[in-house]
Amino acid sequence: MYKNLFVFLCCFLSFASYGATDDLIVDAQDVFSAANIVCSGISDEISKVSNVSKVNTVVTAVGTVAATGALYAGIQKSQEEKEIDELVEQICAAGGCTPEGVESMSDEDFFYKVMRPMAQIVELKEHLKKSKNLGNWRTGLMAGTIGTNVASAILSGVNKNQSDLIQHIQACNEAMRSVNSVSDKLRRQGVSPLEYPIVKRLDSIKTWCNSINVSDVEKIEKRMTGVMGTSIAGAVIGVAGTATSAAANSDKYMDEKNRINLTEQEKKKKDNLNTAANIMAGANIVTGAVETGLNISLINLTKKLIKQAEQCEKVFE
């Protein structure tokens, strides 16, 4: 009697074990299918972010080049301005630029202090023309940095919010918790991967799909926010720099007749405007370098995430 009962129990437990294994295999296939659905397409979404960062890197690099050109033109203009000031000082020495000063001169003084300096007017015009052109280049290049910074701000603003991508990765991570749970049960049950290939596939999913981290996407958002903020600051500097450069290059300072009659206060204002425009061009070089650096770091980060996502997606092929 007891012997028959023992045989019955062994058969019952054996059938129960097979039944439990079958249920686990069904669960394994279900979680595999679920993970396949929710973990697919992540690499494509990250690639879109990466492509925007690549475009933005080119845009900010162009802006940096423009700002560098503006600063170079501004420095050259400042050199021209020094030569112009020296010429004006020579032309106007001893009151030679005013009617009162001319009337009180002797014939000899008139020749040396008026006629000879008047020949330098031609040279003065040439220097003023060159300075005017340099000022126009600086103004135009500074205006160009406004466009690149605005474009960069728009591009980074579009990709600043990655809530959809975060939700996608969170769904994949949730599916991975189910995969890990079922995989652990299969291992405890002693289910052979040779007999049931799904066991091995779940192990592969655990290896390649557990590495995608939401915190990395949050880093993308923070860096995009940094690019956008820096771009906005660069655009503001560009607007101010363009206006300042244009003011420093106005006819008030570039017309030879006006230039000769500038007061000391007006000369100082002219120098301050040129200096301020050059400083703003330099500041735009800095903002452009920061934007480019942030975009390059974004490209490197997204490259890592794309590789992780692609490795995960290959498991389901």
KEKE-3310 file (N, C-alpha, C; in steps of 0.2 Angstrom, whole numbers, plus 5000, padded with zeros to 4 digits):
npx = (5004:5009:5020:5014:5008:5019:5024:5014:5014:5027:5025:5015:5022:5031:5024:5018:5030:5034:5023:5024:5036:5032:5023:5032:5040:5030:5028:5041:5042:5032:5037:5048:5043:5036:5047:5053:5045:5044:5057:5062:5067:5073:5086:5084:5077:5087:5097:5091:5092:5106:5109:5104:5113:5124:5122:5120:5133:5140:5134:5136:5150:5152:5147:5157:5168:5164:5163:5176:5182:5176:5182:5195:5194:5190:5201:5211:5205:5206:5220:5221:5213:5222:5232:5225:5221:5233:5237:5227:5230:5243:5238:5230:5239:5244:5233:5229:5218:5207:5198:5202:5214:5222:5221:5229:5242:5259:5265:5275:5272:5259:5262:5269:5261:5248:5247:5256:5251:5238:5241:5242:5229:5224:5230:5224:5211:5212:5215:5204:5194:5199:5197:5184:5179:5184:5177:5164:5165:5167:5154:5145:5149:5147:5133:5131:5133:5122:5112:5117:5117:5104:5099:5105:5099:5086:5087:5092:5082:5072:5075:5077:5067:5066:5056:5048:5057:5063:5052:5051:5063:5061:5050:5056:5065:5057:5051:5062:5064:5054:5059:5071:5066:5058:5069:5077:5069:5068:5081:5082:5073:5080:5079:5084:5094:5098:5087:5077:5078:5074:5078:5091:5090:5084:5094:5103:5096:5096:5110:5113:5102:5100:5108:5105:5102:5091:5096:5106:5100:5094:5105:5107:5096:5100:5112:5107:5099:5109:5116:5106:5104:5116:5117:5107:5112:5123:5117:5111:5122:5127:5118:5119:5133:5133:5126:5134:5146:5142:5138:5151:5156:5150:5146:5150:5162:5169:5169:5180:5180:5172:5179:5191:5186:5182:5179:5188:5181:5172:5181:5186:5174:5172:5183:5180:5168:5173:5182:5172:5165:5174:5177:5164:5164:5174:5168:5158:5165:5169:5156:5152:5162:5159:5146:5149:5158:5149:5140:5148:5151:5138:5136:5146:5140:5128:5132:5137:5125:5117:5125:5123:5109:5107:5114:5106:5094:5098:5097:5085:5083)
npy = (4994:5007:5007:5008:5021:5029:5028:5034:5047:5051:5051:5061:5072:5073:5075:5088:5095:5095:5102:5114:5119:5120:5130:5141:5142:5147:5159:5164:5166:5175:5186:5189:5192:5204:5212:5213:5221:5233:5237:5239:5251:5261:5265:5272:5283:5289:5292:5302:5312:5313:5316:5329:5336:5334:5343:5354:5356:5360:5372:5380:5380:5387:5399:5402:5404:5415:5425:5425:5430:5443:5448:5448:5457:5468:5471:5474:5485:5494:5496:5503:5514:5520:5525:5534:5543:5548:5554:5564:5572:5577:5584:5594:5600:5614:5622:5621:5617:5625:5640:5652:5648:5647:5660:5668:5663:5665:5667:5657:5648:5644:5637:5626:5621:5620:5619:5608:5598:5596:5589:5577:5573:5565:5553:5551:5549:5537:5528:5530:5524:5511:5508:5509:5499:5488:5489:5487:5474:5468:5472:5465:5451:5450:5451:5440:5430:5431:5425:5411:5408:5409:5399:5388:5389:5386:5373:5366:5368:5361:5348:5348:5343:5327:5318:5308:5299:5295:5289:5278:5271:5268:5260:5249:5246:5241:5230:5223:5219:5210:5200:5197:5191:5180:5173:5170:5161:5151:5146:5142:5132:5123:5122:5117:5126:5120:5112:5120:5134:5147:5150:5153:5164:5173:5175:5182:5194:5199:5202:5212:5221:5227:5238:5250:5266:5277:5289:5293:5299:5309:5317:5321:5329:5339:5344:5349:5359:5367:5371:5378:5388:5395:5398:5407:5417:5420:5425:5437:5444:5445:5454:5465:5468:5469:5481:5490:5489:5495:5508:5512:5513:5523:5538:5549:5546:5541:5550:5561:5575:5577:5569:5576:5586:5581:5581:5579:5571:5565:5558:5549:5542:5535:5527:5519:5513:5505:5496:5490:5483:5474:5467:5461:5453:5444:5438:5431:5422:5414:5409:5402:5392:5385:5381:5372:5363:5357:5351:5342:5333:5329:5321:5311:5305:5301:5292:5282:5278:5274:5263:5254:5252:5247:5235:5229:5228:5219:5207:5202:5199)
npz = (5000:5005:4996:4984:4986:4986:4974:4967:4972:4967:4953:4953:4957:4947:4936:4940:4940:4927:4922:4929:4923:4910:4911:4915:4903:4895:4901:4899:4885:4884:4891:4883:4871:4875:4879:4867:4860:4868:4869:4857:4844:4851:4848:4836:4841:4849:4839:4832:4841:4841:4828:4828:4837:4830:4818:4825:4831:4819:4816:4827:4826:4815:4819:4829:4821:4814:4824:4828:4816:4817:4828:4824:4813:4821:4829:4819:4814:4825:4826:4814:4818:4827:4819:4811:4821:4824:4812:4811:4822:4818:4807:4812:4821:4831:4829:4816:4810:4812:4807:4814:4819:4807:4802:4811:4808:4801:4784:4782:4793:4788:4777:4782:4792:4788:4773:4770:4780:4774:4763:4768:4770:4760:4763:4775:4771:4765:4775:4783:4775:4774:4788:4789:4781:4788:4799:4794:4791:4803:4809:4801:4803:4816:4816:4809:4819:4827:4820:4819:4833:4837:4828:4834:4847:4844:4839:4850:4859:4853:4856:4869:4878:4882:4886:4880:4875:4887:4894:4885:4887:4901:4900:4894:4903:4914:4907:4907:4921:4922:4914:4920:4932:4927:4921:4932:4939:4930:4930:4944:4943:4935:4922:4906:4894:4882:4879:4880:4870:4873:4885:4884:4876:4884:4893:4885:4883:4896:4897:4887:4887:4899:4901:4897:4902:4911:4917:4909:4898:4904:4907:4894:4892:4901:4896:4883:4888:4893:4881:4874:4883:4883:4869:4868:4876:4868:4857:4862:4865:4853:4846:4854:4851:4837:4836:4843:4836:4824:4828:4831:4819:4812:4802:4809:4814:4804:4793:4785:4788:4799:4808:4810:4817:4830:4847:4862:4871:4862:4855:4864:4867:4854:4854:4865:4860:4850:4857:4866:4856:4851:4863:4864:4853:4856:4867:4861:4854:4865:4870:4858:4858:4870:4867:4856:4863:4872:4863:4856:4867:4869:4857:4859:4870:4866:4856:4863:4869:4858:4854:4864:4864:4851:4852:4861:4854:4843:4849:4848:4835)
capx = (5000:5013:5024:5009:5007:5025:5025:5009:5017:5033:5022:5012:5027:5035:5019:5018:5036:5033:5018:5027:5041:5028:5020:5038:5042:5025:5030:5047:5040:5028:5041:5052:5039:5035:5053:5055:5040:5045:5064:5064:5066:5076:5092:5082:5076:5093:5100:5088:5095:5113:5109:5103:5119:5129:5120:5121:5140:5142:5131:5140:5157:5152:5146:5163:5172:5161:5165:5184:5183:5174:5187:5201:5193:5190:5208:5214:5202:5209:5226:5220:5211:5227:5236:5221:5222:5240:5237:5223:5234:5247:5235:5227:5244:5245:5227:5229:5211:5202:5199:5205:5221:5225:5222:5235:5248:5263:5265:5279:5268:5254:5264:5271:5256:5242:5247:5259:5246:5233:5243:5240:5222:5223:5232:5219:5205:5213:5215:5197:5191:5201:5194:5177:5178:5185:5171:5158:5166:5165:5147:5142:5151:5144:5126:5130:5133:5115:5109:5119:5115:5097:5098:5107:5095:5080:5089:5093:5076:5067:5077:5078:5063:5066:5051:5046:5063:5064:5047:5052:5068:5058:5046:5061:5068:5051:5051:5068:5063:5050:5064:5076:5062:5057:5075:5079:5064:5070:5087:5081:5069:5085:5077:5090:5094:5098:5081:5073:5082:5071:5082:5097:5089:5083:5101:5106:5093:5099:5117:5113:5097:5100:5113:5102:5100:5087:5100:5110:5095:5093:5111:5106:5092:5104:5117:5104:5097:5115:5117:5101:5105:5122:5115:5103:5117:5127:5112:5110:5129:5128:5114:5123:5139:5132:5124:5140:5151:5139:5139:5158:5158:5146:5150:5152:5169:5172:5170:5186:5178:5169:5184:5195:5183:5180:5181:5192:5176:5170:5186:5186:5168:5174:5188:5176:5164:5177:5184:5167:5163:5179:5175:5158:5166:5178:5163:5154:5170:5169:5150:5153:5167:5156:5141:5152:5160:5143:5137:5153:5150:5132:5137:5149:5135:5122:5135:5137:5118:5115:5128:5119:5102:5108:5116:5100:5089:5100:5096:5078:5083)
capy = (5000:5012:5007:5011:5028:5032:5028:5039:5054:5053:5053:5067:5078:5073:5079:5094:5098:5097:5107:5121:5121:5122:5137:5145:5143:5151:5166:5167:5168:5181:5192:5190:5196:5211:5216:5215:5227:5240:5239:5241:5258:5266:5267:5277:5289:5292:5294:5308:5317:5313:5320:5336:5338:5335:5349:5360:5357:5363:5378:5384:5381:5393:5405:5404:5407:5422:5429:5425:5435:5449:5450:5450:5464:5474:5472:5478:5492:5497:5498:5509:5520:5523:5528:5539:5548:5551:5559:5570:5576:5580:5589:5599:5603:5621:5625:5622:5614:5630:5646:5656:5646:5649:5668:5670:5661:5668:5663:5651:5643:5642:5631:5620:5619:5619:5616:5601:5593:5595:5583:5571:5572:5560:5547:5550:5546:5530:5525:5530:5520:5504:5507:5509:5492:5483:5490:5484:5467:5466:5472:5459:5445:5450:5450:5432:5426:5431:5419:5405:5407:5408:5393:5383:5389:5382:5366:5363:5368:5356:5342:5348:5339:5320:5314:5302:5294:5293:5284:5272:5267:5266:5254:5244:5243:5238:5224:5219:5217:5204:5196:5195:5187:5174:5170:5167:5156:5145:5144:5139:5126:5119:5121:5117:5130:5116:5109:5126:5140:5153:5152:5156:5171:5178:5177:5187:5200:5202:5204:5217:5226:5230:5243:5257:5270:5284:5295:5296:5303:5315:5321:5324:5335:5345:5347:5352:5365:5371:5373:5383:5394:5398:5401:5413:5422:5422:5429:5443:5447:5447:5459:5471:5469:5472:5488:5494:5490:5499:5514:5514:5514:5528:5543:5554:5545:5539:5555:5565:5582:5575:5566:5581:5591:5577:5583:5574:5567:5561:5553:5544:5538:5531:5521:5514:5509:5500:5492:5486:5479:5469:5463:5457:5448:5439:5434:5427:5416:5410:5406:5397:5386:5382:5377:5367:5358:5353:5347:5336:5329:5326:5317:5306:5302:5298:5287:5276:5275:5271:5257:5250:5251:5243:5228:5226:5226:5213:5200:5200:5197)
capz = (5000:5005:4990:4978:4987:4985:4966:4965:4973:4962:4947:4953:4957:4941:4931:4942:4938:4920:4921:4931:4918:4904:4913:4915:4897:4892:4904:4896:4879:4884:4893:4878:4866:4878:4879:4860:4858:4871:4869:4850:4842:4856:4845:4831:4844:4851:4833:4830:4845:4839:4822:4829:4840:4824:4815:4830:4831:4813:4817:4832:4824:4810:4823:4832:4816:4812:4830:4827:4811:4819:4833:4820:4810:4826:4831:4813:4814:4831:4823:4809:4821:4830:4814:4809:4826:4824:4806:4813:4827:4814:4802:4817:4825:4831:4827:4809:4808:4813:4804:4819:4819:4801:4801:4815:4806:4796:4778:4783:4797:4784:4773:4786:4797:4784:4766:4771:4782:4769:4758:4772:4770:4755:4767:4780:4768:4763:4782:4785:4771:4777:4794:4788:4778:4793:4804:4791:4791:4810:4811:4797:4806:4823:4814:4808:4825:4830:4816:4822:4840:4837:4826:4839:4853:4842:4838:4856:4862:4851:4859:4876:4882:4880:4890:4876:4875:4894:4895:4881:4891:4907:4899:4892:4910:4917:4904:4909:4927:4921:4911:4926:4937:4924:4920:4939:4940:4925:4933:4950:4941:4932:4915:4902:4888:4876:4878:4878:4868:4876:4891:4882:4873:4890:4896:4881:4884:4902:4896:4883:4888:4906:4902:4895:4909:4910:4919:4903:4894:4908:4905:4887:4893:4905:4891:4878:4891:4893:4874:4873:4887:4880:4863:4869:4878:4862:4853:4865:4864:4845:4845:4857:4848:4831:4837:4846:4830:4819:4831:4831:4812:4809:4798:4814:4816:4798:4788:4787:4790:4806:4812:4812:4822:4836:4853:4866:4874:4857:4853:4869:4866:4848:4856:4870:4856:4847:4862:4868:4851:4851:4868:4863:4848:4860:4871:4857:4853:4871:4870:4853:4860:4875:4864:4852:4867:4874:4857:4855:4873:4868:4852:4862:4875:4862:4852:4868:4870:4852:4853:4869:4861:4845:4855:4864:4848:4840:4853:4847:4828)
cpx = (5004:5018:5020:5008:5013:5026:5020:5011:5023:5030:5019:5016:5030:5030:5018:5024:5036:5028:5020:5032:5037:5026:5026:5040:5037:5027:5036:5046:5036:5032:5046:5049:5038:5041:5055:5051:5043:5053:5067:5063:5070:5082:5090:5081:5082:5097:5097:5091:5103:5114:5109:5109:5124:5128:5122:5129:5143:5140:5135:5147:5157:5151:5153:5168:5170:5164:5173:5185:5181:5179:5193:5200:5193:5197:5212:5211:5205:5216:5226:5217:5217:5231:5232:5221:5228:5240:5233:5226:5239:5244:5233:5232:5244:5239:5226:5222:5206:5203:5203:5213:5225:5226:5228:5242:5252:5263:5269:5275:5262:5256:5266:5265:5249:5243:5250:5254:5240:5234:5241:5233:5220:5225:5227:5213:5206:5213:5208:5193:5192:5197:5187:5175:5179:5179:5165:5159:5164:5158:5143:5143:5147:5136:5125:5130:5126:5112:5111:5117:5108:5095:5099:5102:5088:5081:5089:5087:5071:5069:5078:5074:5063:5062:5049:5051:5064:5058:5048:5057:5065:5054:5050:5064:5063:5051:5057:5068:5059:5055:5068:5072:5061:5063:5078:5075:5066:5076:5086:5077:5074:5083:5083:5090:5095:5091:5076:5077:5080:5075:5088:5096:5087:5089:5104:5103:5095:5106:5117:5108:5096:5105:5111:5099:5097:5091:5104:5106:5094:5099:5110:5102:5096:5108:5113:5101:5103:5117:5112:5102:5111:5121:5111:5107:5121:5123:5112:5117:5130:5124:5117:5129:5138:5130:5130:5145:5148:5139:5146:5160:5154:5150:5152:5160:5173:5173:5176:5185:5176:5175:5189:5193:5180:5183:5185:5187:5173:5175:5187:5180:5169:5178:5184:5171:5167:5180:5178:5165:5168:5178:5170:5160:5170:5173:5159:5159:5169:5162:5150:5157:5163:5150:5144:5155:5154:5140:5141:5152:5143:5132:5141:5144:5130:5125:5135:5130:5116:5118:5124:5113:5102:5110:5110:5095:5091:5098:5089:5077:5082)
cpy = (5006:5013:5010:5019:5032:5033:5034:5046:5056:5055:5059:5073:5079:5077:5086:5098:5100:5102:5114:5123:5123:5129:5142:5147:5148:5158:5169:5169:5174:5187:5194:5194:5203:5215:5218:5221:5233:5242:5241:5248:5263:5269:5273:5283:5293:5295:5301:5314:5318:5317:5328:5339:5339:5341:5355:5362:5361:5371:5383:5385:5387:5399:5407:5407:5414:5427:5430:5430:5442:5452:5452:5456:5469:5476:5476:5485:5496:5500:5504:5515:5524:5527:5534:5545:5552:5556:5565:5574:5580:5586:5595:5602:5611:5625:5625:5620:5619:5636:5651:5655:5648:5656:5671:5668:5665:5664:5656:5646:5640:5636:5625:5617:5617:5616:5609:5596:5591:5590:5577:5569:5566:5553:5546:5547:5539:5526:5524:5525:5512:5503:5506:5502:5487:5483:5487:5477:5464:5466:5466:5453:5444:5448:5442:5428:5426:5425:5412:5403:5406:5401:5387:5383:5385:5375:5362:5363:5363:5349:5342:5344:5332:5315:5308:5296:5291:5288:5278:5268:5265:5260:5248:5241:5239:5231:5219:5216:5210:5198:5193:5190:5180:5170:5167:5161:5150:5142:5140:5132:5121:5118:5122:5121:5126:5113:5115:5132:5146:5155:5155:5163:5176:5180:5182:5194:5203:5205:5211:5223:5229:5236:5250:5260:5276:5290:5297:5300:5309:5320:5324:5330:5341:5348:5351:5359:5370:5374:5379:5389:5398:5401:5407:5419:5425:5427:5436:5447:5450:5453:5466:5473:5472:5480:5493:5495:5495:5507:5517:5516:5519:5534:5549:5552:5543:5544:5560:5572:5581:5573:5571:5586:5587:5581:5578:5569:5562:5556:5547:5539:5533:5526:5516:5510:5503:5494:5487:5481:5473:5464:5458:5451:5442:5435:5429:5421:5411:5406:5400:5391:5382:5377:5371:5361:5354:5349:5341:5331:5325:5320:5310:5302:5298:5292:5281:5273:5271:5264:5252:5247:5246:5235:5225:5223:5220:5207:5198:5198:5189)
cpz = (5000:4999:4984:4979:4985:4977:4964:4966:4969:4956:4947:4953:4951:4936:4933:4940:4931:4918:4923:4926:4912:4905:4912:4908:4893:4894:4900:4889:4879:4886:4887:4873:4868:4877:4872:4858:4861:4871:4862:4848:4846:4852:4840:4835:4846:4845:4831:4834:4843:4833:4823:4832:4835:4820:4819:4831:4825:4814:4821:4830:4819:4814:4827:4827:4814:4818:4830:4822:4813:4824:4829:4816:4815:4828:4825:4813:4820:4829:4818:4813:4825:4825:4812:4815:4826:4818:4808:4817:4823:4810:4806:4821:4825:4829:4820:4806:4809:4809:4808:4819:4813:4800:4805:4813:4801:4790:4779:4787:4793:4780:4777:4790:4794:4777:4766:4774:4778:4764:4762:4773:4766:4759:4772:4777:4767:4770:4784:4781:4773:4783:4794:4785:4784:4798:4801:4792:4798:4812:4807:4800:4812:4821:4813:4814:4828:4827:4819:4829:4840:4834:4831:4845:4850:4841:4845:4860:4860:4854:4866:4880:4878:4884:4887:4876:4882:4896:4891:4885:4898:4906:4897:4899:4914:4914:4906:4916:4927:4918:4916:4930:4934:4923:4927:4940:4936:4928:4939:4948:4937:4925:4910:4896:4882:4874:4876:4877:4871:4882:4890:4880:4879:4893:4892:4882:4891:4901:4892:4884:4895:4907:4900:4901:4907:4912:4914:4899:4898:4908:4898:4888:4896:4900:4886:4881:4892:4886:4873:4877:4885:4874:4863:4872:4873:4858:4855:4864:4857:4844:4848:4853:4841:4831:4839:4840:4825:4821:4830:4824:4808:4806:4803:4815:4809:4792:4790:4790:4798:4810:4814:4817:4829:4842:4857:4869:4868:4854:4858:4869:4860:4850:4861:4866:4853:4851:4864:4862:4850:4857:4867:4858:4851:4864:4867:4855:4859:4871:4864:4855:4865:4872:4860:4857:4870:4869:4856:4861:4872:4862:4855:4867:4871:4858:4857:4869:4864:4852:4858:4867:4855:4847:4858:4859:4844:4843:4851:4839:4827)
residu = (MET:TYR:LYS:ASN:LEU:PHE:VAL:PHE:LEU:CYS:CYS:PHE:LEU:SER:PHE:ALA:SER:TYR:GLY:ALA:THR:ASP:ASP:LEU:ILE:VAL:ASP:ALA:GLN:ASP:VAL:PHE:SER:ALA:ALA:ASN:ILE:VAL:CYS:SER:GLY:ILE:SER:ASP:GLU:ILE:SER:LYS:VAL:SER:ASN:VAL:SER:LYS:VAL:ASN:THR:VAL:VAL:THR:ALA:VAL:GLY:THR:VAL:ALA:ALA:THR:GLY:ALA:LEU:TYR:ALA:GLY:ILE:GLN:LYS:SER:GLN:GLU:GLU:LYS:GLU:ILE:ASP:GLU:LEU:VAL:GLU:GLN:ILE:CYS:ALA:ALA:GLY:GLY:CYS:THR:PRO:GLU:GLY:VAL:GLU:SER:MET:SER:ASP:GLU:ASP:PHE:PHE:TYR:LYS:VAL:MET:ARG:PRO:MET:ALA:GLN:ILE:VAL:GLU:LEU:LYS:GLU:HIS:LEU:LYS:LYS:SER:LYS:ASN:LEU:GLY:ASN:TRP:ARG:THR:GLY:LEU:MET:ALA:GLY:THR:ILE:GLY:THR:ASN:VAL:ALA:SER:ALA:ILE:LEU:SER:GLY:VAL:ASN:LYS:ASN:GLN:SER:ASP:LEU:ILE:GLN:HIS:ILE:GLN:ALA:CYS:ASN:GLU:ALA:MET:ARG:SER:VAL:ASN:SER:VAL:SER:ASP:LYS:LEU:ARG:ARG:GLN:GLY:VAL:SER:PRO:LEU:GLU:TYR:PRO:ILE:VAL:LYS:ARG:LEU:ASP:SER:ILE:LYS:THR:TRP:CYS:ASN:SER:ILE:ASN:VAL:SER:ASP:VAL:GLU:LYS:ILE:GLU:LYS:ARG:MET:THR:GLY:VAL:MET:GLY:THR:SER:ILE:ALA:GLY:ALA:VAL:ILE:GLY:VAL:ALA:GLY:THR:ALA:THR:SER:ALA:ALA:ALA:ASN:SER:ASP:LYS:TYR:MET:ASP:GLU:LYS:ASN:ARG:ILE:ASN:LEU:THR:GLU:GLN:GLU:LYS:LYS:LYS:LYS:ASP:ASN:LEU:ASN:THR:ALA:ALA:ASN:ILE:MET:ALA:GLY:ALA:ASN:ILE:VAL:THR:GLY:ALA:VAL:GLU:THR:GLY:LEU:ASN:ILE:SER:LEU:ILE:ASN:LEU:THR:LYS:LYS:LEU:ILE:LYS:GLN:ALA:GLU:GLN:CYS:GLU:LYS:VAL:PHE:GLU)
# end
